[in-house]
Amino acid sequence: MASDLNADDIARITAQVMEKLNSQKIDSDTLTRAVEEAAQREAPDAPPAAGPPPVAPALKTEAEEAAAAGRKRIIIASFGMNRPGIVAAISAILAENVCSIEDMSQRIMQEFYTLIMIVDISACKADFAELTEKLHAVEERLGVTILAQHEDMFRYMHRV
């Protein structure tokens, strides 16, 4: 009901409540009943009520939406000394295996490099173990550390 109210409805309800209470001292139960009664009365030109308002669906988290869409995601983190080709090498492995980078953040602080990726592996040609082996080969070649873990494991480890 409250989501269907406009400014005119609120003004009408407020006037009806004030008229009913007539400036008397009241407790919170009396005020609540007066507001409920006023809200249930039809406005003079309002169409008849069609029953209770529909219940809004619960908001889903991004992870729940991803799961509902059949997506499987992993978090990849890489760090080490900065050098050319880190993003290219990791991205090439992901592209070869039909993985989609959904989000990426990288930072270079002086000579130190960090990278975090959220990757959709729903269509990945390799299983998770094979993909991490391929990433470890890049890790050794470039002299950086690459960590990969499933999104749900990451969330469980970092929940409060």
C-alpha positions in Angstrom: 0.0 0.0 0.0 2.7 2.5 1.0 4.5 2.1 -2.3 1.3 3.0 -4.2 0.8 6.3 -2.2 1.4 9.6 -3.9 1.7 13.1 -2.3 -2.1 13.6 -2.5 -2.8 10.3 -0.7 -0.4 11.1 2.0 -1.9 14.6 2.5 -5.4 13.1 2.6 -4.4 10.4 5.1 -2.6 12.9 7.3 -5.6 15.2 7.4 -7.9 12.3 8.3 -5.6 11.2 11.1 -5.4 14.7 12.5 -9.2 15.1 12.3 -9.7 11.8 14.0 -7.2 12.6 16.8 -8.4 16.2 17.2 -5.2 17.3 19.0 -5.7 14.8 21.9 -2.8 13.1 23.6 -2.4 9.6 22.2 -0.2 6.6 22.5 1.6 4.9 19.7 -1.0 2.1 19.3 -3.8 4.7 18.9 -1.8 6.6 16.3 -1.0 3.4 14.4 -4.7 2.4 14.3 -5.7 5.8 13.1 -3.1 5.8 10.3 -4.1 2.3 9.3 -7.8 3.2 9.2 -7.1 6.3 7.1 -4.9 4.5 4.7 -7.6 1.8 4.2 -10.3 4.3 3.3 -10.6 4.9 -0.4 -9.8 8.3 -1.8 -13.0 9.9 -3.3 -12.0 9.4 -6.9 -9.7 6.3 -6.4 -10.5 3.1 -8.2 -11.5 0.2 -5.9 -8.6 -1.7 -4.4 -7.6 -4.9 -6.2 -6.5 -6.7 -3.1 -3.2 -6.6 -1.3 -0.3 -5.1 -3.2 2.1 -7.5 -4.8 5.1 -8.5 -2.8 8.4 -7.3 -4.3 10.8 -10.1 -5.1 13.8 -10.2 -2.8 16.9 -8.6 -4.2 19.5 -11.1 -5.3 23.2 -10.7 -4.7 25.5 -10.6 -7.7 26.7 -14.1 -6.9 23.1 -15.4 -6.7 22.3 -13.8 -10.1 25.4 -15.3 -11.5 24.5 -18.7 -10.2 21.0 -18.4 -11.5 22.3 -17.5 -15.0 24.5 -20.6 -14.9 27.8 -18.7 -14.6 30.7 -20.0 -12.7 33.3 -17.4 -11.7 36.8 -17.4 -10.3 38.9 -14.7 -8.7 42.4 -14.4 -10.0 45.0 -12.4 -8.2 48.6 -11.8 -9.3 51.4 -9.8 -7.8 55.1 -9.4 -8.0 57.7 -7.2 -9.6 56.4 -5.2 -12.5 57.4 -6.2 -16.0 55.8 -6.1 -19.5 53.5 -8.9 -20.6 51.8 -10.0 -17.3 48.3 -9.0 -18.3 48.9 -10.3 -21.9 50.1 -13.7 -20.7 47.2 -14.2 -18.2 44.6 -12.9 -20.7 46.0 -15.2 -23.4 45.6 -18.3 -21.2 42.0 -17.2 -20.4 41.2 -16.5 -24.0 42.6 -19.8 -25.2 40.3 -21.6 -22.8 37.2 -19.5 -23.6 37.1 -17.7 -20.3 35.5 -14.2 -20.0 37.1 -11.5 -18.0 34.2 -9.7 -16.3 36.1 -7.2 -14.2 39.8 -6.4 -13.7 41.8 -4.1 -11.5 45.5 -3.5 -11.7 47.8 -1.3 -9.8 51.5 -0.5 -10.1 53.1 1.0 -7.0 56.7 1.9 -7.9 58.2 -1.4 -9.1 55.5 -3.6 -7.6 52.5 -4.9 -9.6 49.1 -6.2 -8.5 46.2 -7.5 -10.5 42.7 -8.8 -9.6 40.3 -10.3 -12.1 36.8 -11.7 -11.9 36.5 -14.4 -14.6 33.5 -16.3 -15.9 34.6 -19.9 -16.5 31.2 -21.2 -17.5 32.3 -22.0 -21.1 35.9 -22.9 -20.1 37.4 -25.7 -22.2 39.6 -26.8 -19.3 38.6 -27.8 -15.8 39.6 -25.6 -12.9 42.7 -27.7 -12.1 44.0 -27.6 -15.7 43.4 -23.9 -15.9 45.3 -23.2 -12.7 48.2 -25.4 -14.0 48.3 -23.3 -17.1 48.3 -20.1 -15.0 51.2 -21.5 -12.9 53.3 -22.0 -16.0 52.9 -18.3 -16.7 53.6 -17.6 -13.1 57.0 -19.3 -13.3 57.9 -17.8 -16.7 57.2 -14.2 -15.6 58.3 -14.5 -12.0 55.0 -13.4 -10.4 52.6 -15.1 -8.1 49.2 -16.0 -9.5 46.4 -17.3 -7.3 43.0 -18.5 -8.5 40.0 -19.6 -6.5 36.3 -20.2 -7.0 34.2 -17.1 -6.2 32.1 -19.0 -3.7 35.2 -20.1 -1.8 36.5 -16.5 -1.9 33.2 -15.2 -0.5 33.1 -17.8 2.3 36.6 -17.1 3.3 36.0 -13.3 3.5 32.5 -13.1 5.0 32.1 -11.4 8.4 
